[in-house]
Amino acid sequence: MAASGSSIASSPVKRTGDSSMKHGVLSSASRNRQEDEEEVISTWIGPMPVAEFMEEYMACQDLEPIQDASEVFTSLWQNGPPTEKILEENFINILDTSGRFPGFKLVNTSYHPDKNTGLKPDACVYTADHDESGKRADFRTLDMFLEFKASNGHDLFNDRGASYEDFCTSDDTKVDRRGQIIGYAAETSAKQHRTHVFSASITGKFARLFRWDRSGTAVTERFDYREQPALLLDFFRRYSRMSRTARGYDPTIRLATPEEEASTLAALAKEGYEDRIDPKYPTTVLEIYDLVEKEKKYFYVGRPEVEPSSLVGRATKAYIAVDAKTLAVVFLKDCWRVTSPGMEKEGDTLRKLNKAGVRHIPTLLCSGDVGGDNAQTTKSYNLINKSWRIGIRKLTPHTHYRQAVNVVGRTVHKVESSRQLVTVIYHAFIAHRDAFELCRILHRDVSAGNVLIDRDGGGILNDWDMSKDIGTLVARQHDRTGTWLYMSSRILKNPEKPHEIQDDMESFVHVLIYIALIYTPNTVTGRSSLGDLISDIYYEATRRQDGTYIGGRLKGVSFTDRWIPKQVVFHCEPVQRLVRKLVRFCRTWNEHCADVAAESDDEGTSASQRKIDAERRLNALDFKDHKSMTNFLASIVDLPDDQWPKGEKIEEKALQLKHKQLGILSKTKTKTSFKRGLESTGGSEVSKKSKRSRSTPSSVSRT
């Protein structure tokens, strides 16, 4: 089995939705604030008028004017501007003793971090019955959080900005502090079953209110709460009157009874999954409304296999679950699907694939939008055309979605031999070919996270939510699709390029090579380390002025110059032979595409003749379709036992990755960070990970 510890976990792997190379979510304690800020940089929506914020998100009936508000906060400045510590303590004391926030209490958690994440908001809001012993932050139970800064100059935004870049000023201090509260919102959303989260920032004499969901964050204009104390008091008053659903809690989830928890444990233990019942994650009951059968179905879940750490995007959570009716162990996926026009639900795609007899994929049990006809959707997207909004950055709408399938797989990172790795890749490739040939569906997110090992040691191609009917030519959303580490070199170089079958086929090659490099015995020559080789090929990225990334130059060079297999010798000879052949397939395909592009500029040849010549050469290529790669994979899988190594040591190598970020393609001095984002987020990978950011070198999705 693969070893369980490695420095690889500290590399810039994707949290959206994102996963460490194991591939779990990065520990929250290791969050990088600049990376958190960069991940949501296009999704701030403001400055929203405070009154509109209240009516849009916190509407309450029969509200009387707030009385005696003028003196509530004046004591904060009786002895001059307070320090941050005094501001925190006095503000919390004023609100808790004023009786203006019934049913809740503020706890100063600025010195008592969450035990699991290491994060510590200045103040956490809990229900009045919460045990506050230790005054510790707890992202599994907090209702919302507050952040304090003593200086007026530490405000997070510039309301007078003429552009989005002015509003979200790139001042290092403000970027750091925005990243700080993004981390808190992301952890709250990950650790709880939430549709949205509220928060507030108190910066000197100014305040702002926030509402966070998976599309973006509504942020109010700043207001002077000393001069307008009723505004801030009204925020807390309204919050105290709101239902749990209005505050952001998912009403389709409840805690399991002791009897239900016992049944869950027994069912999981029978299949060897008893460790999914974890005291850190109370056993809960999730509802799936199956739109086909028009019926609610219920499942018991405990510790998630996949837990998102990104704030925006699909935010996939995945569980080894128990069917409440049959007590069968199933795999359950909870995510926020993209709802752009033309985006098909993953369950609908799986129904088509299952009906057509596509092999080596999960069988759908049920699926549907959470809430059924009254589906839970992101509300921030509705603000994109507001007149007060600064900037015109695009947002992506999302709808809460769940599905259950019959297969409980293991990630390909858990392979036990080189032979099993090749077999798993082969089976997943058959699934891809079947889907393409029988249903004309292209997967478009082939990655190590979406290639699973089934109970019998074979392969499964999972996570079809970014797939697309090849007859659909219109882009369905504004970002590209894929997982950076495994995307084809041509897609990385040109994000606007249509996704073709060969891009997915190349992704299978990268999955094979990457996993073989990390886990199987091999020797690297001509370079300082395996980590350097992996960094050059898989982590290279250059940020463009518009914030998107391109890459793939070194990945393409690795094919042309044959870095692999010339500089890598896999000790398993069948793997070495397979890699050598597949690298040639990719190289000749890329050369063909380059020739076609060059000939398109040749005015000496007619367009019709160029087309005939290109088709003739295409028909001679191994990569023109699935056939050659399928046959060669099959020939390797079918090799007799004596040609495969015995007693092979499979373990994860400790690597130091240098992350090839090459800066920004412009003369701007805007800073960038590479984001720990290269492993994708959002698939049903049975290893902790999370999925999909927008256009960063993480998982990216242009559909």
Helices and strands as residue ranges (DSSP letters): G 7-10, G 28-30, H 33-39, E 44-48, H 50-57, G 74-77, H 84-98, E 104-108, E 123-127, G 133-135, E 144-149, G 152-154, H 164-167, H 172-191, E 197-203, E 206-212, E 217-220, E 223-224, H 229-241, H 244-247, E 253-255, H 258-270, G 274-276, E 284-290, E 295-301, E 317-323, E 329-338, H 346-356, E 364-369, G 372-374, G 380-383, E 398-405, E 410-411, G 412-414, H 418-439, E 441-442, G 448-450, E 451-453, E 459-461, E 468-469, E 482-483, G 484-486, H 489-493, H 501-519, E 522-524, H 530-538, E 541-544, E 549-550, H 553-560, H 563-566, E 568-570, H 573-599, H 607-619, G 622-624, H 627-637, G 641-643, E 661-665, E 699-700
